[in-house]
Amino acid sequence: MLPIAVVNNYGQFNHLISRALRDLDIESVLIPNTTPPEEISSRFRGLILGGGPEISRAGRSAEYLDLQIPVLGICLGLHIIATKFGGEVKPGRMGGYGAVTLSVIDQDQILQGYPESMQVWASHADEVVKAPPGFIRLATSDICGNEALRHQDLPIFGVQWHPEVSHTFEGYRIFENFEKICQG
C-alpha cells in the first residue's frame, strides 16, 4: 500500500504529524512543499498539508489539490485549501497557540467519533473568515467560525487546530479517520 505524504510547509509541528502517523502504524513520508505534483500522485495515496508560518512559503501546496487524492489540511494547510477554492483568510482576533473549545456541527468522515464539544490546541494568527463555495462547515468555536471544513464533493478536508499535539483531545482520531478515507 502506498504511504501518505506529509507536506512540510515549514511549521514547527510538521515532524509531529509524521510521528503521530507512525505511532498509529500509518506509513507516511515527509516531503518538501517544492516536490513536483506529478511525483506525488503516483507515489502517495493521500496527502496532509502541514502547518507553517505563512502562505507565501507554501511552495507548490495549492497545486497538490488538483491531484484527485484525499487531502487533509492542518492550520496553514486549511488556509491553502480555502484560498485555492475561493475562500478568504485574514488575521484572526487571537494570535498565538492556545486552548480552544470547539463545537462539532457535523462529524462527517473526518470528525467521526468526536463529541459535540472538545478542547483542541490551535493558532489563530490567521484563519478562514469566509469559507470557499462548495465547502461544508464541520466545526466552529467562539474564536473562529470555520474551525473545520470539507469539500462537498471531493475528499478534501481542513482543520484550523493541530491534531498532532498532545494538548488536543484525541487528535489521533483525525489521523485514523483520514487513513480510512485514503483506503476508500
C-alpha positions in Angstrom: 0.0 0.0 0.0 1.3 3.5 -0.9 2.2 5.8 2.0 0.6 9.2 2.9 2.6 12.3 2.1 3.1 14.9 4.8 3.9 18.2 3.1 6.4 20.2 5.1 5.3 23.8 5.0 8.0 24.9 7.5 5.7 24.6 10.5 7.1 23.7 13.9 4.8 20.7 14.2 5.2 19.0 10.8 7.6 16.3 12.2 5.0 15.6 14.9 2.4 14.8 12.2 4.7 12.2 10.8 5.4 10.9 14.3 1.7 10.7 15.1 1.1 8.7 11.9 4.0 6.4 12.7 2.6 5.8 16.2 -0.7 4.7 14.6 1.2 2.3 12.2 0.2 4.6 9.2 3.1 4.7 6.8 4.0 8.3 5.8 6.8 10.3 4.2 7.6 13.9 5.0 8.2 15.7 1.7 9.2 19.3 0.8 6.5 21.6 -0.5 8.6 22.1 -3.6 8.0 18.5 -4.8 6.6 18.4 -8.3 2.9 17.4 -8.3 3.5 14.6 -10.8 5.8 12.9 -8.3 3.0 12.9 -5.7 0.0 11.3 -7.4 1.9 8.2 -8.4 3.7 7.7 -5.0 1.1 8.5 -2.4 -2.5 7.6 -1.6 -3.2 10.7 0.5 -1.7 14.0 1.4 -1.5 16.0 4.6 -0.7 19.7 4.1 1.1 20.6 7.3 1.2 23.9 9.0 3.7 26.7 8.5 4.4 30.4 9.2 2.8 32.0 6.2 1.0 31.2 3.0 3.8 32.8 0.9 6.0 29.9 2.0 3.6 27.2 0.9 5.6 26.3 -2.2 3.5 24.1 -4.6 1.0 23.0 -2.0 -2.0 24.6 -3.8 -1.1 22.6 -6.9 -1.4 19.3 -4.9 -5.2 20.0 -4.5 -5.7 19.1 -8.2 -4.2 15.5 -7.9 -7.5 13.7 -7.2 -6.2 12.1 -3.9 -7.6 12.7 -0.4 -6.2 15.8 1.3 -6.2 16.9 5.0 -5.0 20.4 5.6 -3.8 21.4 9.1 -3.8 25.1 10.1 -1.9 26.7 7.2 -3.0 23.6 5.2 -6.6 24.7 5.7 -5.7 28.2 4.6 -4.1 26.9 1.4 -7.3 24.9 0.7 -9.6 27.8 1.4 -7.6 30.3 -0.7 -7.3 27.8 -3.6 -11.0 27.3 -3.8 -12.1 31.0 -3.4 -12.4 31.5 0.4 -10.8 34.3 2.4 -8.1 34.1 5.0 -7.3 37.1 7.3 -5.5 37.7 10.6 -7.5 36.3 13.5 -8.7 38.1 16.5 -6.5 35.9 18.7 -2.9 35.1 17.8 -0.5 32.6 19.2 -1.2 29.0 20.2 -3.6 28.1 22.9 -6.6 26.0 24.0 -9.8 26.4 22.1 -13.2 24.8 22.7 -14.8 23.5 19.5 -18.4 22.8 18.7 -18.7 20.0 16.2 -21.5 20.7 13.8 -21.1 17.7 11.5 -18.9 14.7 12.3 -18.8 13.8 8.6 -16.0 11.3 7.8 -13.0 13.3 9.3 -14.5 14.1 12.7 -16.2 10.7 13.1 -16.3 9.6 16.8 -15.7 13.0 18.3 -18.1 14.5 20.9 -20.2 17.7 20.2 -17.7 19.8 22.1 -14.0 19.3 22.7 -10.8 21.2 23.5 -8.0 21.5 20.9 -4.7 23.3 20.6 -4.7 25.9 17.8 -3.2 29.1 16.4 -5.5 31.8 15.2 -2.9 34.2 14.0 -4.6 33.7 10.6 -8.0 32.0 10.0 -10.6 31.3 7.3 -13.0 34.2 7.6 -15.0 33.2 4.5 -15.4 29.5 3.6 -15.0 28.8 -0.1 -18.0 27.9 -2.3 -18.7 24.2 -2.3 -17.4 23.7 1.3 -19.3 22.5 4.3 -18.5 23.8 7.8 -17.9 20.9 10.2 -16.8 22.7 13.4 -16.8 26.2 14.9 -15.7 28.0 18.0 -16.2 31.3 19.8 -12.9 32.4 18.3 -13.3 31.2 14.7 -16.4 30.4 12.6 -14.5 27.9 10.4 -12.5 25.6 12.6 -13.1 22.6 10.2 -14.3 22.4 6.6 -14.7 19.8 3.9 -15.4 20.0 0.2 -18.9 18.8 -0.6 -17.8 16.5 -3.4 -14.1 15.9 -3.2 -12.2 14.2 -0.3 -10.6 17.5 0.8 -10.7 18.3 4.5 -9.2 21.0 6.6 -8.9 21.8 10.3 -7.6 25.0 12.0 -6.2 23.2 15.0 -3.3 20.8 15.5 -4.4 17.2 16.0 -0.7 16.1 16.2 -0.1 17.8 19.6 -0.8 16.2 22.9 -2.9 19.2 24.1 -5.6 18.3 21.5 -8.4 16.0 22.7 -7.9 12.6 20.9 -6.1 14.2 18.0 -5.1 10.8 16.8 -8.7 10.1 15.8 -8.4 12.6 12.9 -5.5 10.7 11.5 -7.3 7.4 11.9 -10.3 8.8 10.1 -8.1 10.2 7.3 -6.5 6.8 6.9 -9.9 5.2 6.4 -10.7 7.9 3.8 -7.4 7.2 2.0 -8.2 3.5 1.9 -11.6 4.5 0.4 
